[in-house]
Amino acid sequence: MSQQSVPKLYEVYKDYFLIGAAVNPFTLTHDAELIKHHYNSLTAENEMKFISVHPEEDQYTWEKADQLMEFARANGKQVRGHTLVWHNQTPRWVFEDGKGGKADRETLLARMKSHIHTVVGRYKGEIYAWDVVNEAISDKGDEHLRPSLWLEIAGEDFIAKAFEYAHEADPSALLFYNDYNESDPVKREKIYKLVKSLKEKDVPIHGVGLQAHWSNFHPTYDEIKQAIERYASLDVQLHITEMDVSVFRFDDRRTDLTEPTEEMMEVQAERYEKMFEIFREYRSHITCVTFWGVSDRYTWLNNFPVRGRKNWPFVLDEQGQPKKSFWNIVNFK
């Protein structure tokens, strides 16, 4: 099927929400036409993370992030920034004092402020939303915040400080807290508690990012709805930030499949249809839905969490052609 005869996802959803994709230098080069055709919001998969743009204290490396921005400008695409503060993909120097010990709170916060002001400031007015703090909530049931060097050195207000610094750098940007397992009832309540506390302190936070790394098996539709309603009750915008629908259970160890089964695709298509039905139902709260990739040609789920296991989590296949899941989210009344 020729690309031009396929409905453009972002045009189908123009009255509902932005349709986004996570991109990287490979997909910007090899899937450029697909990106132009289907998506009107782009997120850098890794190229704006701390270690990518700021590997050394006195060194910034902008080439890959600028490549994305240039592509977006040339093609009229909006950009979501991802991510400013995270426990992963942050270089060690950020947390060290240069003498073999840990940095103190003042030093760490000064480095955070300088980093955020520099990165957000570089793209001020061009990046419409930022995932300011990523995955700060613990997965352990009795623990609220995830143990990290940010938390250990700076204390729990490192989260509020990050939002304050980002708002200083670009007062027009929408600022999001972003996390996974966001529809799990226990973790949902911890995310709700965090965002509620930030709003009560007048911290400039404007939204919650639901990563939506889901599968053919979980979460339930009721859990998705309950999460959306819970976060929306805080009067914030919601973005689906990293959506993919794995065809496997998380602990499925099979590595022998070179292509998905027909049953996998049928279930996935049904899941996508229902999930997008829910998103449309809550369009007054959800303002962007981003897939964590462009097509099945490339996904971070290949080899994760099972080495040697391939996955097919998107609505476009490895050739960029629409799958049944694509038609199920396009053909609605």
DALIN-V398061 format. One record per residue. N is the residue number from 0. SS is DSSP state (h for helix, s for strand, l for the rest). PSI is psi in radians with two decimals (* if undefined). OMEGA is omega in whole degrees, -180 to 180 (999 if undefined). Layout:
N_SS_PSI_OMEGA / N_SS_PSI_OMEGA
This chain:
0_l_2.26_-180 / 1_l_2.55_-176 / 2_h_-0.69_-174 / 3_h_-0.33_179 / 4_h_-0.10_-179 / 5_l_2.30_177 / 6_l_2.49_178 / 7_l_2.14_-176 / 8_h_-0.78_-175 / 9_h_-0.47_177 / 10_h_-0.65_176 / 11_h_-0.65_-175 / 12_l_0.34_-175 / 13_l_-0.45_179 / 14_l_0.11_-176 / 15_l_-1.13_-177 / 16_l_2.87_174 / 17_s_2.62_175 / 18_s_2.08_-173 / 19_s_2.94_174 / 20_s_2.50_169 / 21_s_2.34_-177 / 22_s_2.88_177 / 23_l_3.05_-178 / 24_h_-0.61_179 / 25_h_-0.89_-176 / 26_h_-0.56_176 / 27_h_-0.53_180 / 28_h_-0.84_-171 / 29_h_-0.37_-179 / 30_l_0.46_-175 / 31_h_-0.75_-177 / 32_h_-0.65_176 / 33_h_-0.77_-179 / 34_h_-0.81_179 / 35_h_-0.68_-173 / 36_h_-0.70_-167 / 37_h_-0.38_-167 / 38_l_2.45_177 / 39_l_0.11_174 / 40_s_2.27_-178 / 41_s_2.50_176 / 42_s_2.37_174 / 43_s_2.19_-179 / 44_l_-0.84_-179 / 45_l_-0.27_-163 / 46_l_-0.12_175 / 47_l_0.11_177 / 48_l_2.77_-172 / 49_h_-0.92_-174 / 50_h_-0.41_-179 / 51_h_-0.71_-176 / 52_h_-0.24_-173 / 53_l_1.07_-174 / 54_l_-0.52_178 / 55_s_2.71_-174 / 56_l_-0.64_-177 / 57_l_0.38_-177 / 58_s_2.22_170 / 59_l_2.44_-180 / 60_l_1.82_-169 / 61_l_-0.15_-167 / 62_h_-0.88_-175 / 63_h_-0.65_177 / 64_h_-0.72_179 / 65_h_-0.58_178 / 66_h_-0.77_178 / 67_h_-0.80_-178 / 68_h_-0.69_179 / 69_h_-0.71_177 / 70_h_-0.78_-179 / 71_h_-0.77_179 / 72_h_-0.78_-176 / 73_h_-0.44_-174 / 74_h_0.20_175 / 75_l_0.59_-180 / 76_l_2.55_173 / 77_s_2.80_-177 / 78_s_2.31_169 / 79_s_2.34_178 / 80_s_2.40_-177 / 81_s_2.11_-6 / 82_s_2.73_-173 / 83_s_-0.76_-177 / 84_s_2.11_-177 / 85_s_2.64_179 / 86_l_-0.33_178 / 87_l_2.85_174 / 88_l_0.69_172 / 89_l_2.21_-175 / 90_l_2.63_-175 / 91_h_-0.58_-176 / 92_h_-0.46_-178 / 93_h_-0.61_-173 / 94_h_0.08_-174 / 95_s_2.74_-178 / 96_l_0.02_180 / 97_l_-0.03_-179 / 98_l_0.30_180 / 99_l_0.00_179 / 100_l_-3.04_179 / 101_s_2.56_173 / 102_l_2.73_175 / 103_l_3.00_-176 / 104_h_-0.82_-176 / 105_h_-0.74_179 / 106_h_-0.78_-178 / 107_h_-0.79_-180 / 108_h_-0.62_177 / 109_h_-0.69_178 / 110_h_-0.72_177 / 111_h_-0.81_-178 / 112_h_-0.79_-179 / 113_h_-0.75_179 / 114_h_-0.87_-178 / 115_h_-0.78_180 / 116_h_-0.67_-178 / 117_h_-0.84_-176 / 118_h_-0.91_-180 / 119_h_-0.69_-180 / 120_h_-0.62_-180 / 121_h_-0.63_-176 / 122_l_0.40_-179 / 123_l_2.30_179 / 124_l_-0.14_-180 / 125_l_-0.55_177 / 126_s_2.06_-170 / 127_s_-0.35_-179 / 128_s_2.57_177 / 129_s_2.38_162 / 130_s_1.74_-172 / 131_s_-0.93_178 / 132_s_2.33_-173 / 133_s_2.18_168 / 134_l_0.85_180 / 135_l_-0.10_-179 / 136_s_2.41_180 / 137_l_2.56_174 / 138_l_-0.19_179 / 139_l_2.31_-171 / 140_l_-0.63_-175 / 141_l_0.21_-176 / 142_l_2.28_-177 / 143_l_-1.13_-178 / 144_s_2.49_179 / 145_l_2.31_173 / 146_l_2.27_178 / 147_l_2.90_177 / 148_h_-0.52_174 / 149_h_-0.84_-179 / 150_h_-0.79_-176 / 151_h_-0.74_-174 / 152_h_-0.79_-172 / 153_h_-0.31_-175 / 154_l_2.95_-171 / 155_l_-0.28_179 / 156_l_0.09_173 / 157_h_-0.52_-179 / 158_h_-0.87_179 / 159_h_-0.72_-180 / 160_h_-0.72_-179 / 161_h_-0.76_179 / 162_h_-0.71_179 / 163_h_-0.77_-179 / 164_h_-0.69_180 / 165_h_-0.70_179 / 166_h_-0.66_176 / 167_h_-0.71_-175 / 168_h_-0.60_178 / 169_l_1.59_-177 / 170_l_-0.28_-178 / 171_l_-0.20_-177 / 172_l_2.49_174 / 173_s_2.34_-173 / 174_s_2.22_-172 / 175_s_2.53_162 / 176_s_2.32_-171 / 177_s_2.35_-180 / 178_s_2.85_178 / 179_l_3.03_-173 / 180_l_0.57_-174 / 181_l_-0.26_179 / 182_l_-0.11_174 / 183_l_2.22_-173 / 184_h_-0.69_-179 / 185_h_-0.85_-179 / 186_h_-0.62_176 / 187_h_-0.80_-178 / 188_h_-0.55_178 / 189_h_-0.68_176 / 190_h_-0.78_178 / 191_h_-0.80_-179 / 192_h_-0.76_180 / 193_h_-0.89_-177 / 194_h_-0.68_178 / 195_h_-0.75_-179 / 196_h_-0.64_178 / 197_h_-0.76_179 / 198_h_-0.67_179 / 199_h_-0.42_178 / 200_l_0.18_-180 / 201_l_0.53_174 / 202_l_2.40_-177 / 203_l_1.38_175 / 204_l_2.30_-172 / 205_l_-0.19_-176 / 206_s_2.90_174 / 207_s_2.27_175 / 208_s_2.07_175 / 209_s_1.91_-175 / 210_l_-0.69_176 / 211_l_0.77_167 / 212_s_1.47_-173 / 213_s_-3.02_-178 / 214_s_-3.14_175 / 215_l_-0.18_-171 / 216_l_-0.42_-179 / 217_l_2.80_-4 / 218_l_3.13_175 / 219_l_2.79_178 / 220_h_-0.65_178 / 221_h_-0.67_178 / 222_h_-0.67_177 / 223_h_-0.83_180 / 224_h_-0.77_-179 / 225_h_-0.66_178 / 226_h_-0.81_180 / 227_h_-0.82_-178 / 228_h_-0.66_-179 / 229_h_-0.83_-180 / 230_h_-0.68_-179 / 231_h_-0.47_179 / 232_l_-0.26_178 / 233_l_0.10_179 / 234_l_0.86_175 / 235_l_2.78_173 / 236_s_2.68_176 / 237_s_2.34_171 / 238_s_2.35_166 / 239_s_1.98_-163 / 240_s_-0.45_-171 / 241_s_0.82_-168 / 242_s_2.29_164 / 243_s_2.70_-178 / 244_s_1.66_180 / 245_s_2.50_178 / 246_l_-0.07_-177 / 247_l_2.69_161 / 248_l_2.64_-175 / 249_l_-0.67_-175 / 250_l_0.20_177 / 251_l_2.07_-173 / 252_l_0.08_-176 / 253_l_2.37_177 / 254_l_0.20_-172 / 255_l_-0.13_-176 / 256_l_2.21_175 / 257_l_-0.18_173 / 258_l_2.71_-177 / 259_l_2.69_176 / 260_l_2.80_178 / 261_h_-0.66_179 / 262_h_-0.74_178 / 263_h_-0.79_-178 / 264_h_-0.60_177 / 265_h_-0.82_180 / 266_h_-0.77_180 / 267_h_-0.73_180 / 268_h_-0.71_178 / 269_h_-0.73_180 / 270_h_-0.84_180 / 271_h_-0.74_180 / 272_h_-0.83_-177 / 273_h_-0.69_-180 / 274_h_-0.76_179 / 275_h_-0.50_172 / 276_h_-0.74_177 / 277_h_-0.77_180 / 278_h_-0.74_179 / 279_h_-0.65_179 / 280_h_-0.60_-177 / 281_l_0.57_-176 / 282_l_-0.33_177 / 283_l_-0.27_178 / 284_l_-0.63_-177 / 285_s_2.11_-176 / 286_s_-0.08_176 / 287_s_2.42_173 / 288_s_2.04_-177 / 289_s_2.24_172 / 290_s_2.50_-179 / 291_l_0.95_-180 / 292_l_3.06_-176 / 293_l_-0.81_-178 / 294_l_3.07_180 / 295_l_-0.14_177 / 296_l_-0.63_179 / 297_l_2.26_173 / 298_l_2.50_177 / 299_l_-0.30_-178 / 300_l_-0.26_171 / 301_l_2.12_-178 / 302_l_0.06_177 / 303_l_2.32_-1 / 304_l_0.10_-178 / 305_l_2.03_-180 / 306_l_2.33_179 / 307_l_0.01_-180 / 308_l_2.20_178 / 309_l_2.68_-179 / 310_l_2.84_-178 / 311_l_1.30_-165 / 312_l_-0.02_-171 / 313_l_-3.13_-178 / 314_l_-0.08_174 / 315_s_2.40_-176 / 316_l_-2.98_-175 / 317_l_-0.33_176 / 318_l_0.08_-179 / 319_l_0.18_-180 / 320_l_2.61_179 / 321_s_2.37_172 / 322_l_3.07_177 / 323_h_-0.62_179 / 324_h_-0.60_177 / 325_h_-0.90_-178 / 326_h_-0.53_179 / 327_h_-0.51_179 / 328_h_-0.18_179 / 329_h_-0.69_-175 / 330_l_1.41_177 / 331_l_2.82_180 / 332_l_*_999
